Amino acid sequence: MLEMSNLGSYPPVFRQLNSVVPQPKSYSMDDTQVSVSVPTVDLQCLSLHKLDEACENWGIFRLVNHGIPSTLLSKLQHHAKMLFSLSFESKQALITNPMSYFWGTPALTLSGAALKSASSNMNWLEGLNVPLRQLPQIQSEDPLLHCVRLLLEEYGRHLSRIATTLFQSMAKNLHLDPEQSEPMLEESTGFIRVYRYPPHHSMADEAWGMIPHTDSSVLSVVNQDQVGGLEIFKDNKWLLVDPIPNTLIVHIGDMMRAISDDGYTSVRHRVRVKKQEERLSICYFVFPAEDSVIRSSKYKPFTYKEFQQEVQKDTSTVGYKVGLQRFKV
């Protein structure tokens, strides 16, 4: 049940404790198996073999020795929670362009607004969308938002370093031409989304924090709190990925799958709503340069911009992301 003392911080629809949020039967909550230990990659002593194996067989791995101070991770989590604890109306007024505040769906337009979908499915979440290259434009007089901006700038620099290091190592494993692969990961495309998943005791069997999907990114890096709820689909079953302090979870996205000629897996995942605790995750996504052409024997040549346009069109018309299947040869 939502904490009554903080009820006003949630979007109005989430406050209606007895509401029913319809979800397709294929998203049943009864099919999750046991927790799984995903592969671990040590950024400080990076093994190309272990990295390649994790990308090929799992599409996800746990990153250790990543070089981000634990104090920064904890401060960012703490301040994000403070920001989300503001009233719903305050967040709508405070969080303005280039940041954006959204809820009910992770699908956003290019401007950061929630994308209207043909589907009636609601994701049980609210979020903050932050394009990192535009962060310096935010000059808020609000002390909390100012502090969050500074923390996100520092965090973004670390994530850019991590994503670049990982991608360059993946490019070596895939024997990609350095000049041709360089625009496949464009730091200026990076953005952060901070997600809060409200608890809901009476609806835990009716709603998902995020329904099954693959990320559209090259790489996604997730910093989750200790509540847990991330699940991955592997070997025809859903498995829970437990949180471990001071580690990050790295997802291979659709763009990396295409770049690797389907050698790497874009992991299918979802988020389970908790009954008693809200969950917070801070996710970094990075993409190719918009107009760089991705060439693969499995897909027709396309740019990320074209891919994004197809995803937004499909979400609006059929209710979900079709993704790479649209570009199959």
Order of alpha helices (4+ residues) and beta strands (2+ residues): alpha-beta-beta-alpha-beta-alpha-alpha-beta-beta-alpha-alpha-beta-beta-beta-beta-beta-beta-alpha-beta-beta-beta-beta-alpha
